[in-house]
Amino acid sequence: MVRLVDWEGLAPGTNDFRLVAERHVGDAAVPDVLLRVNGLPWVVIAQEPDARGVIDYLIHRIRNLAGASRDSAPARPELARYAQLLVVMDDSDARLGTITSAAWEFDRWRTVAPATEEQVRAELGCPVERPLRPWEALTAGVLRPSHLLDLVRNFVQEREWPPSGYGQQGTVVKTVARYPQYRAVHRVIDLLVDRMDGRSGNTPAWHGGLVRHFADSGAERTMSFLVRRLRAHPQLAGHKIIVVAQRREREHRIADDLAQGGEGVVSPLSAHRAAQALALDVPDVLVLTLQRLVGVRDATEPPYTDLEDPLPAAVNTRSNILVILDEPHDLTVHHVRLREILPNAAYLGFADAPVPRRSQAAVQHLFGTPVDVYTARDALADGVLRPVLYERAADDGKADIDALHVGAPGPAVRTSDASGDDLAAKAARMFRHWAFTGLRHGVAAQVVAASRADAVRYCPALIKARDQLLADIEGLDPDLLSDPDVEDYATEEQRALIALWSYRHVLKRIAPRAAITMGGTEPPEWRRWTQPVGGRAGSGPKGLAEAVAEPPPALLGSGPAWRSDAGRPAYRPP
């Protein structure tokens, strides 16, 4: 068997890295630059080094080249098969994606880790007073040969979306870690290596650190990347990894993500089997709930007759064990007693929120100091999150439109405590208000319901409201659509409906879904409203902003040619 890549790259010259400028032949689209590794086109680069603010154009261009856009030609076979990363760079921005990434999935890269910023500045001749430019950080953090090998080997995954179990045909997508995930994994690895080498100094041996990333940042994917990186590390590959979840839902989600990453996962079904699995001296991965570990403690206690509660016997005393605690915000006595069962293990926490003051001392005692922090404010700066605009509802249930800033790029959120027959009326009012104000600007919307049942009931009510709105638009008098002077005599609602004429194709694709936790005891009909519609997210294969920006299908018509949205006041629902 021939090895195409020396993944360790320890000996100089074992891998050949070449930047190749592509040449245009006729009208065929070609990338600006290819980074070939041993002849394989791993990285496709589109760049405009002298331009600013053209990153969206570059993403569109490179997605066309990859065959990912709806109107693009099929990808070149060598790129479709071998391309691992897509990079776009202009003078003011730089983004990273893969050959299956949607436009909104191209992310910034703001770290040079595991290299140091001082090292990069020395290599680039960059003065200390000037921050690294985005393209400099991405080039040093991603395209450095050792980093690129590590990134492709351990942080690029192919997975099926939607996952099995959703009742839909899945497609294989290629994903790459975001820079906070990559940085966090390497900081944890450095800490574990120091622990194994005895270089921890005064740091207790059980401290594995605390990773605090914002909620819904993909902690389970970060765990999956960490396990892959551990298995590729010569000193840490033999570690036994135990993931402790607070809830059954999180246990299943983490286990599924690790399995999609190619890792064999063991989820013991009882405390007795969990105790047996914990005692095995094998480098496997266990995923179980805290409650099951409590049962392990009870199962391993020796019989006694004294009134005092003796310490349970240790289940496993090996030191190459990493215990990962998910959501360790409120530590209990059961968390502390984990060290009695696994006394020599390292403990790593993954928190998605600041630790409450009452738990800070216990968290620091078990995990040590945070090794990586990535807050929602950081995600907003990176464009990963979008600001949420909360809109106050008046006492009569009507929208307080002045509270909604239509031009802002975030979802408008309505709160609701609808009940009984009033729910359908409120759903219709909210849907029309959103369609008349936020839809044309690519502003998504959420409704916060008072219960899971209400959240599910809102879905068909919103679809009914959508269909009624489409019927009202289709029922417009053709004379209104063809008269350039319609603004002078049309009613306010007619003007709002005319404004939505060219967005009927977007409205038809709106499919509300309930973001609720399913525990397995809910009515079967709920599952219809909690499954993703398709693509890689619940909102569909395209984001709302992309769907609004694309031209309507020819069969729908382009709408009134004379119409201009400039200066039109927002429609106020009756």
C-alpha positions in Angstrom: 0.0 0.0 0.0 1.3 3.5 -0.9 0.9 6.3 1.6 0.0 9.5 -0.2 0.6 11.7 2.8 3.1 11.5 5.7 0.6 12.8 8.4 3.3 13.3 11.0 5.6 15.1 8.6 8.5 14.7 11.0 11.2 14.4 8.4 11.8 17.4 6.1 10.7 16.9 2.5 8.5 14.0 3.1 5.5 16.0 1.9 5.5 18.4 -1.1 3.5 21.6 -0.6 3.1 23.7 -3.8 1.1 26.8 -4.5 0.0 26.7 -8.1 -1.6 29.7 -9.9 -4.2 28.4 -12.3 -4.5 29.7 -15.8 -7.7 30.6 -17.5 -8.4 28.7 -20.7 -11.4 30.2 -22.6 -14.4 30.8 -20.5 -13.8 27.9 -18.1 -13.9 28.9 -14.4 -10.7 28.1 -12.6 -9.5 28.9 -9.0 -7.0 31.7 -8.5 -4.6 29.5 -6.6 -4.4 25.8 -5.7 -2.4 24.5 -2.8 -1.3 21.0 -3.8 0.0 18.5 -1.2 1.9 15.7 -2.9 0.2 16.7 -6.1 -3.3 16.5 -4.6 -5.4 19.8 -4.8 -6.2 20.1 -1.1 -6.9 23.8 -0.8 -8.8 25.9 -3.4 -8.2 29.7 -3.0 -10.1 32.6 -4.4 -8.6 36.0 -3.7 -8.8 39.7 -4.4 -5.8 41.0 -2.5 -6.3 44.6 -3.6 -10.1 44.8 -3.0 -12.2 45.3 0.1 -15.7 44.1 0.8 -15.9 41.5 -2.0 -15.9 38.4 0.2 -19.5 37.5 -0.7 -18.6 37.7 -4.4 -15.6 35.5 -3.7 -17.7 32.9 -1.8 -20.2 32.8 -4.7 -17.4 32.4 -7.2 -15.6 29.6 -5.3 -19.0 27.8 -4.7 -19.7 27.9 -8.4 -16.2 26.4 -9.0 -17.1 23.6 -6.5 -20.4 22.9 -8.2 -22.3 23.8 -5.0 -24.4 26.7 -6.3 -27.8 26.0 -7.9 -26.8 27.6 -11.2 -23.2 26.4 -11.3 -21.6 23.8 -13.5 -20.5 20.5 -12.0 -17.3 20.6 -10.0 -14.1 19.6 -11.7 -13.6 15.9 -10.8 -10.2 16.4 -9.2 -11.6 19.1 -6.9 -14.8 17.2 -6.0 -12.7 14.2 -5.0 -9.6 15.7 -3.3 -10.4 19.3 -2.3 -10.5 19.5 1.5 -10.8 23.2 2.1 -12.0 26.3 0.3 -10.4 29.7 1.2 -11.6 33.1 0.1 -9.6 36.2 0.9 -9.7 39.9 0.2 -7.8 42.8 1.7 -10.2 43.1 4.7 -11.6 39.6 5.3 -10.9 35.9 5.0 -13.1 32.9 5.3 -12.8 29.1 5.4 -15.2 26.4 4.2 -15.4 23.1 2.4 -16.7 21.9 -1.0 -20.2 21.3 0.5 -20.4 24.5 2.6 -23.3 26.9 2.1 -22.4 30.5 1.8 -23.3 31.3 5.4 -21.1 28.4 6.6 -17.8 30.1 5.5 -16.3 31.2 8.8 -13.5 33.5 9.8 -10.3 32.1 11.3 -8.8 34.3 14.0 -6.2 32.1 15.6 -2.6 31.1 14.7 -2.5 28.3 17.3 -0.8 26.1 18.0 1.9 28.5 16.7 2.3 31.7 18.7 1.5 35.2 17.5 5.1 36.3 18.2 6.4 33.6 15.9 4.0 34.6 13.1 4.9 38.3 13.5 8.6 37.5 13.3 8.0 35.4 10.1 5.9 38.1 8.5 7.9 41.1 9.7 4.7 42.5 11.2 5.2 45.2 13.9 3.7 44.6 17.3 1.5 47.7 17.2 -0.4 46.4 14.1 -2.9 43.6 14.5 -2.6 40.7 12.1 -4.8 41.1 9.1 -7.6 38.5 8.6 -5.8 36.9 5.6 -2.5 36.8 7.6 -4.2 35.0 10.5 -6.0 32.5 8.3 -2.8 31.8 6.2 -0.7 31.3 9.3 -3.3 29.4 11.2 -4.6 27.1 8.5 -2.1 26.9 5.6 1.1 26.4 7.6 2.1 22.8 6.5 2.0 21.3 10.0 -1.4 23.0 10.7 -2.9 21.9 7.4 -1.9 18.3 7.9 -3.4 18.3 11.4 -6.6 20.1 10.3 -7.3 17.8 7.4 -6.5 14.7 9.4 -8.3 15.5 12.6 -10.7 18.4 12.0 -12.4 17.7 8.7 -15.3 15.3 8.9 -17.7 13.8 6.4 -21.1 13.1 7.9 -24.6 12.4 6.8 -27.3 15.2 7.1 -30.0 14.8 8.2 -28.8 12.0 10.5 -30.4 8.6 10.3 -33.6 8.5 12.2 -35.2 11.6 10.7 -37.1 9.6 8.0 -35.4 11.5 5.2 -32.7 10.6 2.7 -29.4 12.0 3.9 -26.6 13.5 1.9 -22.9 13.4 2.8 -21.5 16.8 3.7 -18.0 17.7 4.5 -17.4 20.0 7.6 -14.4 21.6 9.1 -13.9 22.8 12.7 -14.3 26.5 13.5 -11.3 28.2 15.0 -12.6 28.2 18.6 -13.0 24.4 18.4 -9.5 23.9 16.9 -7.9 26.3 19.5 -9.7 24.6 22.4 -8.7 21.1 21.4 -5.0 22.1 21.1 -5.0 23.8 24.5 -6.5 20.7 26.1 -3.9 18.5 24.3 -1.1 20.7 25.6 -2.4 20.5 29.1 -2.7 16.7 28.9 0.8 16.3 27.5 2.3 18.4 30.3 0.4 16.3 32.8 1.7 13.0 31.3 5.3 14.5 31.2 5.1 15.7 34.8 5.4 19.3 33.8 2.2 20.5 35.4 4.1 22.2 38.3 1.8 23.0 41.1 -1.3 22.2 39.1 -3.2 19.2 40.6 -2.9 16.1 38.4 -6.7 15.8 38.0 -7.1 19.2 36.4 -8.0 18.9 32.7 -9.3 22.4 32.3 -12.7 24.0 31.5 -13.8 24.9 28.0 -16.5 27.5 28.0 -18.2 28.2 24.6 -21.5 29.8 24.1 -24.7 27.7 24.1 -25.4 25.7 20.8 -21.8 26.3 19.7 -21.3 22.6 19.0 -19.8 21.2 22.2 -20.4 17.6 21.1 -18.5 18.3 17.8 -15.6 19.8 19.8 -15.6 16.6 21.9 -15.5 14.6 18.7 -12.5 16.6 17.3 -10.8 16.2 20.7 -11.1 12.4 20.6 -9.8 12.2 17.0 -6.8 14.4 18.0 -6.1 12.3 21.1 -6.1 9.1 19.0 -3.6 10.7 16.6 -1.2 11.9 19.3 1.6 9.4 20.1 1.5 10.1 23.9 -2.2 10.3 24.3 -3.6 7.7 22.0 -4.0 5.1 24.8 -6.3 7.3 26.9 -9.6 5.9 28.0 -12.3 8.6 27.5 -15.4 8.8 29.6 -18.1 11.4 28.7 -20.6 12.2 31.4 -23.8 13.9 30.3 -26.5 15.4 32.6 -29.4 14.3 30.5 -30.4 11.3 28.3 -30.9 13.6 25.3 -27.4 14.9 25.6 -26.0 11.4 26.1 -27.6 10.3 22.8 -26.6 13.4 20.9 -22.9 13.2 22.0 -22.8 9.4 21.3 -24.2 10.0 17.8 -21.7 12.8 17.0 -18.8 10.7 18.2 -20.0 7.8 16.1 -20.4 10.0 13.0 -16.8 11.1 13.6 -15.7 7.4 13.2 -15.2 6.6 16.9 -16.5 3.4 18.5 -18.8 4.4 21.4 -19.9 2.3 24.3 -23.1 3.3 26.2 -23.7 0.9 29.1 -27.3 0.2 29.7 -27.0 -0.5 33.4 -24.9 0.5 36.4 -23.4 -3.0 36.6 -22.3 -2.9 33.0 -21.0 0.6 33.4 -18.9 -0.5 36.3 -17.5 -3.3 34.2 -16.7 -1.0 31.3 -15.0 1.6 33.5 -12.8 -1.1 35.0 -11.5 -2.3 31.6 -7.9 -1.2 30.8 -8.7 -0.4 27.2 -8.6 2.9 25.3 -12.3 3.0 24.5 -14.9 5.8 24.7 -17.8 5.5 27.2 -20.8 7.9 27.1 -23.2 7.7 30.0 -25.3 9.9 32.3 -24.4 11.1 35.7 -27.3 9.1 37.2 -25.8 5.9 35.8 -22.5 6.8 37.5 -24.3 7.2 40.8 -25.5 3.6 40.3 -21.9 2.6 39.7 -20.9 4.1 43.0 -23.7 2.1 44.7 -22.7 -1.1 42.9 -19.1 -0.8 43.9 -19.6 0.0 47.6 -18.4 -2.9 49.8 -21.0 -4.3 52.3 -20.8 -2.7 55.7 -22.7 -2.5 58.9 -21.3 0.7 60.5 -23.5 3.8 60.5 -20.8 5.9 58.8 -20.8 5.8 55.0 -17.4 4.5 53.9 -15.7 5.6 50.7 -16.4 3.3 47.7 -13.6 1.3 46.2 -11.9 2.9 43.1 -13.2 1.3 39.9 -10.1 2.2 37.9 -6.8 3.7 39.1 -5.1 4.3 35.8 -3.9 7.8 35.1 -4.4 7.8 31.4 -8.1 8.4 31.7 -9.9 11.6 30.6 -13.3 12.2 32.1 -15.3 14.9 30.1 -18.2 16.4 32.0 -20.9 18.0 29.9 -22.7 21.1 31.2 -21.0 21.1 34.7 -22.7 24.4 35.8 -24.1 23.1 39.1 -21.8 20.5 40.6 -23.3 18.1 43.0 -21.8 15.6 45.5 -22.1 13.0 42.8 -19.6 15.0 40.6 -17.2 15.2 43.5 -17.4 11.5 44.2 -16.3 10.7 40.6 -12.8 11.2 41.9 -13.4 8.4 44.4 -14.4 6.0 41.5 -11.6 7.3 39.2 -9.0 8.8 41.5 -6.2 9.3 39.0 -8.2 10.5 36.0 -8.0 14.0 34.4 -11.3 15.9 34.5 -12.3 18.3 31.7 -15.5 20.4 31.7 -17.5 21.7 28.7 -19.7 24.6 29.9 -22.1 26.6 27.6 -22.7 29.4 30.1 -20.9 31.2 32.9 -20.6 29.2 36.1 -22.9 30.4 38.9 -21.1 32.1 41.8 -22.2 29.4 44.2 -20.5 26.7 42.1 -17.3 28.6 41.0 -15.1 27.2 43.8 -16.2 23.6 43.2 -15.8 23.9 39.5 -12.3 25.4 39.8 -11.3 22.7 42.3 -12.4 19.9 39.9 -11.3 21.3 36.6 -8.9 24.1 37.2 -8.9 27.4 35.3 -10.7 27.8 31.9 -8.4 26.8 29.0 -10.6 28.3 26.3 -13.4 30.8 26.4 -15.6 31.8 23.4 -18.6 33.8 24.3 -21.8 34.8 22.4 -20.2 38.3 22.1 -17.2 36.7 20.3 -19.6 34.8 18.0 -21.5 38.0 17.2 -18.2 39.6 16.2 -17.4 36.6 14.0 -20.8 36.6 12.3 -21.6 33.1 13.7 -24.5 34.5 15.7 -26.9 37.2 14.5 -28.5 39.7 16.9 -32.0 38.8 18.1 -34.5 41.7 18.1 -37.1 41.2 20.8 -40.5 42.8 20.0 -42.9 43.7 22.7 -46.5 42.6 22.3 -49.2 45.1 23.4 -51.9 44.1 25.8 -54.4 43.7 23.0 -52.2 41.2 21.3 -51.3 43.5 18.4 -47.7 44.0 17.5 -45.8 47.0 18.7 -44.2 47.6 15.3 -42.0 50.4 16.5 -40.0 47.9 18.5 -38.9 46.0 15.4 -35.9 47.3 13.5 -36.4 45.7 10.1 -33.1 46.7 8.7 -31.1 44.8 11.3 -29.7 41.4 10.3 -31.2 39.3 13.1 -34.4 37.4 13.7 -37.4 39.1 15.1 -38.8 37.3 18.1 -42.4 37.5 19.3 -43.4 36.1 22.7 -46.8 34.5 23.0 -49.0 32.9 25.6 -51.7 32.0 23.2 -54.3 29.5 24.3 -57.5 28.0 22.9 -59.0 29.3 19.6 -57.0 32.5 19.9 -53.8 30.8 18.9 -54.7 30.7 15.2 -55.6 34.4 15.2 -52.3 35.3 16.9 -50.3 33.1 14.5 -51.9 34.8 11.5 -51.3 38.2 12.9 -47.7 37.5 13.7 -47.0 35.8 10.4 -48.4 38.7 8.3 -46.6 41.2 10.5 -43.3 39.4 9.9 -43.9 39.0 6.2 -44.8 42.6 5.7 -41.8 43.9 7.7 -38.9 41.5 7.9 -39.1 38.9 5.1 -37.9 41.2 2.3 -34.9 42.1 4.3 -33.9 38.5 5.1 -34.8 38.9 8.7 -35.8 35.5 10.2 -38.4 35.1 13.0 -39.1 33.0 16.0 -42.1 32.7 18.2 -41.6 31.9 21.9 -44.5 29.8 23.2 -45.5 29.2 26.7 -45.3 25.4 26.4 -44.1 22.6 24.2 -47.6 21.8 23.2 -48.2 25.4 22.1 -45.0 25.4 20.2 -46.2 22.4 18.2 -49.7 23.8 17.7 -48.2 27.0 16.3 -46.6 25.1 13.4 -49.8 24.2 11.5 -51.3 27.5 12.5 -48.4 29.4 10.9 -48.6 27.2 7.8 -52.3 28.0 7.5 -51.4 31.7 7.8 -48.7 31.4 5.1 -51.2 29.8 2.7 -53.8 32.5 3.4 -51.2 35.2 2.7 -50.2 33.5 -0.5 -53.8 33.3 -1.6 -54.3 37.0 -0.9 -51.2 37.8 -3.0 -52.3 35.6 -5.8 -55.7 37.2 -5.7 -54.5 40.7 -6.4 -56.2 42.5 -9.2 -53.9 42.2 -12.3 -54.6 45.9 -12.9 -52.8 46.7 -9.6 -49.7 44.8 -10.7 -49.5 46.6 -14.1 -50.3 50.2 -13.0 -47.2 52.3 -12.3 -49.5 54.8 -10.4 -50.9 52.2 -8.0 -49.2 53.9 -5.1 -51.6 56.9 -5.5 -54.8 55.0 -4.8 -54.1 51.5 -3.5 -54.8 50.7 0.2 -52.0 50.2 2.6 -52.5 46.4 2.7 -52.7 46.2 -1.1 -49.3 48.0 -1.3 -47.9 45.5 1.2 -49.2 42.6 -0.8 -47.8 44.0 -4.0 -44.4 44.3 -2.3 -44.5 40.6 -1.6 -45.4 39.6 -5.2 -41.8 38.8 -6.1 -41.2 36.8 -2.9 -43.9 34.2 -3.4 -41.3 31.6 -4.0 -39.7 32.3 -0.7 -43.0 32.2 1.2 -43.9 28.8 -0.3 -40.7 27.4 1.2 -41.3 28.7 4.7 -41.9 25.6 6.9 -42.1 26.3 10.7 -40.6 23.9 13.0 -40.8 23.5 16.8 -37.5 23.7 18.6 -38.4 21.6 21.6 -36.8 18.7 23.6 -38.3 15.3 22.8 -38.2 12.8 25.6 -39.9 9.8 23.9 -43.2 10.0 25.6 -44.8 12.8 23.5 -47.6 12.2 21.0 -46.3 10.7 17.8 -47.7 13.6 15.7 -45.3 15.9 17.4 -42.3 14.4 15.6 -43.6 15.8 12.3 -43.1 19.3 13.5 -39.7 18.8 15.2 -37.8 17.2 12.3 -35.7 19.3 9.9 -37.3 20.0 6.5 -34.1 19.2 4.6 -30.7 20.5 3.8 -28.2 21.0 6.7 -30.4 23.0 9.1 -34.0 23.3 10.1 -34.4 26.3 7.9 -33.6 24.3 4.7 -30.7 24.1 2.4 -30.6 27.9 2.0 -30.7 30.6 4.5 -33.5 33.1 4.4 -31.2 35.9 3.3 -29.9 33.8 0.4 -33.4 32.8 -0.7 -34.5 36.4 -0.6 -31.5 37.5 -2.6 -31.9 35.0 -5.4 -34.2 36.0 -8.4 -37.6 34.4 -8.5 -38.2 31.5 -10.8 -39.2 32.5 -14.3 -42.5 30.8 -14.0 -43.5 33.2 -11.2 -42.7 36.4 -13.1 -40.5 39.2 -12.0 -43.3 41.3 -10.5 -44.1 44.9 -11.3 -41.1 46.4 -13.1 -42.0 49.9 -12.0 -42.1 49.0 -8.3 -39.5 50.4 -5.9 -39.2 49.6 -2.2 -37.3 52.8 -1.5 -39.2 55.2 0.9 -42.2 52.9 1.4 -43.4 53.0 5.0 -43.8 49.7 6.8 -47.2 48.2 6.7 -49.1 48.2 10.0 -51.4 45.2 10.4 -55.0 46.1 11.3 
